[in-house]
């Protein structure tokens, strides 16, 4: 128990019982009589629409028209979807369709948002109110009655008694979502093993490294120290658009040239995957697959813009910061008889984020 004494200014001084038992009053805590007065609500300020009926009617008209504008935006979106279809392999149609659908839906949403805000701020009644807090716990009588109802329902439905129905129902609910797994499996290509697809890319032995997106082959002599080039495999640029995007999503590579003495290797084999300081690494982040393409020439670091993972190109692209768990896979390269950079093989490990069967 604490002993409370009044101080000269009216506040209360509290000494702990332990201190009094020991015979020494070591200290006191001040309990103020009242922390501060309730300041109440600020004075109500009237809006122009509260005092001028014509302004109020005008604001209401604006809100109404904004909703109609939103309807127009939605209809325009449907119109754009129907009359500006995406033609396979035609990037202009892709751009137009995306532009018009985006503009229509953005306009529709924006108009609803502006209308809602204007309605609330200018047209709806403007008054301050106080909602008193109340305990959320029910009274004991309510709680007892709830338990009673629960027991009655259990008794009447026979949920506890009729084990055949109960177990059947639980089983049905557990199995019910399983067809979704089978249906989602249907989204993966049926004629190929998706596991295999994830483990292999367009790269293979002898394919030249070419510039993205032009497909122009790159010679080792084109690469100066410190330069970096976005690379796709030879032949990828000529694929039909949808096949190209699928293939590029796995095969995109960043080619960088460093001084050979700046590169650290854990094995002679890895060293042989580079050519005179030129190294090629997958551009697909091992975290969740964003393109890692921000190259910092001074530090030799590669930055993924999505979640800031950083990889050290001079040290086998090991992760030095961020959520990525594995280094970027390296593409083994060399040069052909004409001096063009070519792949020695596909990547030796799957590129991109982890998946369950990755290590198998
Ligand atoms: Fe690269 Fe997340 S995708 S850090």
Boltz pocket constraint, residues with backbone or C-beta under 6 A from the ligand:
constraints:
  - pocket:
      binder: B
      contacts: [[A, 285], [A, 286], [A, 287], [A, 288], [A, 289], [A, 290], [A, 304], [A, 305], [A, 306], [A, 307], [A, 308], [A, 309], [A, 322], [A, 323], [A, 324]]
      max_distance: 6.0
